[in-house]
Amino acid sequence: RRERVDLLEYQVEEIQSARLQEGESQALEQRRKVVSHAQGIMERLTGALAALNGQEDFGGAADLLGSASNSISYAAQLDESLKPYADRLGELYYAARELAADLASEEESYQFDPAEQEAIEARLDLIHRLKQKYGSTEEEILEYAEKARQELETIQNADQTLAELDLKLHTLYKEARDLAAVLTQTRLDAFERMNREI
């Protein structure tokens, strides 16, 4: 029984110290994918930004949309039937500029960090080891820990209950012994009285 208690205590402590979250390995896998491909993602974002904003020697899609919008806007002043096209080109130009700004802010978040990659790998390794022992998902591992904790509590409470029953047994034994002594004395006294009367 002591071995079972030791095992349960070890298992509960191992799982609790890991501080698992439900669905954590899935989120870590996704983050690992991003971190391990950060360089490639950043290169493609940079390429997309160059295509939208242009570079020193050529204009980008946003600049071309702006030129097209200006040309059609001028033509629309001469022929009002072109106004819807000028409006659409203007919307496309502003959407391209907004998209370029959004992509530029995203680009900053894709820096390769070896320390983060190591931390992710270590965490995934820990979760994998726990899955081999206690369940195939974080949820199953946490359920296992709860069941082990409950069993441990039951065993520990059983020890306390046994101690209480043992104390009660000793108390009842002492009371029975005292009553037996009184009964024996009463019988002896009765026997003596009976002998004197005979």
C-alpha positions in Angstrom: 0.0 0.0 0.0 2.9 2.4 0.7 4.2 1.7 -2.8 0.8 2.6 -4.3 0.8 5.9 -2.3 4.3 6.7 -3.4 3.4 6.0 -7.0 0.2 8.1 -6.9 2.0 11.0 -5.2 4.7 10.9 -7.9 2.2 10.7 -10.8 0.1 13.6 -9.4 3.1 15.7 -8.8 4.6 15.0 -12.3 1.4 16.0 -14.0 0.6 19.0 -11.9 4.1 20.4 -12.2 3.8 20.3 -16.0 0.9 22.8 -15.8 -0.8 21.3 -18.9 -3.5 23.2 -20.7 -6.2 21.5 -22.8 -5.2 21.7 -26.5 -1.7 23.0 -25.7 0.2 20.6 -27.9 -1.9 21.5 -30.9 -1.2 25.2 -30.3 2.5 24.4 -29.8 2.6 22.4 -33.0 1.2 25.3 -34.9 3.6 27.7 -33.4 6.5 25.4 -34.1 5.5 25.3 -37.7 5.5 29.1 -37.9 8.8 29.5 -36.0 10.6 26.9 -38.0 9.5 28.5 -41.3 9.8 32.1 -40.1 12.6 32.9 -42.5 10.6 31.6 -45.5 7.4 33.4 -44.4 9.3 36.6 -43.9 10.9 36.4 -47.4 7.4 35.9 -49.0 6.0 38.8 -47.0 8.9 40.9 -48.1 8.2 39.9 -51.7 4.5 40.7 -51.4 5.3 44.1 -49.9 7.8 44.8 -52.8 5.1 43.8 -55.3 2.5 46.1 -53.6 4.8 49.1 -52.8 7.4 48.7 -55.5 11.2 49.3 -55.1 13.6 52.0 -56.1 13.7 51.0 -59.8 10.1 50.1 -60.3 6.7 50.9 -58.9 4.5 48.4 -57.2 0.9 47.3 -57.7 -0.4 50.1 -55.4 1.4 52.8 -57.4 0.1 51.3 -60.7 -3.4 51.3 -59.3 -2.9 54.9 -58.2 -1.8 55.9 -61.7 -4.7 54.0 -63.2 -7.1 55.6 -60.8 -5.7 59.1 -61.6 -6.0 58.5 -65.4 -9.6 57.2 -65.2 -10.6 60.0 -62.7 -9.4 62.6 -65.2 -11.2 60.8 -68.1 -14.3 60.6 -65.9 -14.3 64.4 -65.6 -14.7 64.4 -69.4 -17.1 61.4 -69.6 -19.3 60.7 -66.6 -20.0 57.1 -67.7 -16.4 56.3 -66.6 -17.0 57.5 -63.0 -17.9 54.0 -61.6 -14.5 52.7 -62.9 -12.7 55.6 -61.4 -14.4 54.9 -58.0 -13.5 51.2 -58.2 -9.9 51.9 -59.1 -9.7 54.4 -56.2 -11.1 51.8 -53.8 -8.6 49.2 -55.1 -5.7 51.7 -54.7 -6.6 52.4 -51.0 -7.2 48.7 -50.3 -3.8 47.9 -51.8 -2.1 50.6 -49.6 -4.0 49.4 -46.5 -3.0 45.8 -47.3 0.6 46.8 -47.7 0.6 48.5 -44.3 -1.0 45.5 -42.6 1.6 43.2 -44.2 4.4 45.5 -43.1 3.2 45.2 -39.5 3.0 41.4 -39.8 6.5 41.2 -41.2 8.0 42.4 -37.9 6.5 39.4 -36.0 8.4 36.8 -38.1 11.8 36.9 -36.6 13.5 33.6 -36.1 14.2 33.0 -32.4 16.3 29.9 -31.6 15.4 30.2 -27.9 11.7 30.1 -28.6 12.1 27.1 -30.9 14.1 25.3 -28.2 11.4 26.1 -25.6 8.7 24.8 -27.9 10.6 21.6 -28.6 11.2 21.0 -24.9 7.6 21.6 -24.0 6.4 19.3 -26.8 8.8 16.7 -25.6 7.5 16.9 -22.0 3.9 16.6 -23.2 4.8 13.6 -25.5 6.4 11.8 -22.5 3.3 12.5 -20.4 1.1 11.2 -23.2 3.1 8.0 -23.3 2.4 7.4 -19.6 -1.0 8.8 -18.9 -3.2 9.4 -22.0 -3.2 10.4 -25.6 -4.4 14.0 -25.1 -3.9 16.7 -22.5 -7.5 16.2 -21.5 -6.9 12.5 -20.8 -3.7 13.3 -18.8 -5.6 15.8 -16.7 -8.4 13.3 -16.1 -5.8 10.7 -15.1 -4.2 13.1 -12.6 -7.6 13.8 -11.1 -8.4 10.1 -10.7 -5.0 9.5 -9.1 -5.5 12.4 -6.7 -8.9 11.1 -5.7 -7.5 7.6 -5.1 -4.6 9.0 -3.1 -7.0 11.0 -1.0 -9.1 7.9 -0.4 -6.1 5.9 0.7 -4.8 8.7 2.9 -8.3 9.1 4.4 -8.5 5.3 4.9 -5.3 5.5 7.1 -7.0 8.2 9.2 -10.2 6.2 9.4 -8.2 3.0 10.4 -6.4 5.0 13.1 -9.7 6.4 14.4 -11.2 2.8 14.4 -8.1 1.5 16.1 -8.3 4.1 18.9 -12.0 3.3 19.3 -11.2 -0.4 19.5 -8.6 0.2 22.2 -11.1 2.4 24.1 -13.9 -0.2 23.8 -11.4 -3.0 24.9 -10.4 -1.0 27.9 -14.1 -0.4 28.8 -14.9 -4.1 28.3 -11.9 -5.1 30.5 -13.0 -2.6 33.2 -16.5 -4.0 33.1 -15.2 -7.6 33.2 -13.1 -6.7 36.2 -16.2 -5.2 37.9 -18.3 -8.2 37.0 -15.6 -10.6 38.3 -15.4 -8.6 41.6 -19.2 -8.6 41.8 -19.2 -12.4 41.4 -16.4 -12.9 43.9 -18.3 -10.7 46.4 -21.5 -12.7 45.7 -19.6 -16.0 46.1 -18.2 -14.9 49.5 -21.7 -13.9 50.7 -23.1 -17.1 49.6 -20.4 -19.1 51.4 -21.0 -17.2 54.6 -24.7 -17.8 54.4 -24.2 -21.5 53.9 
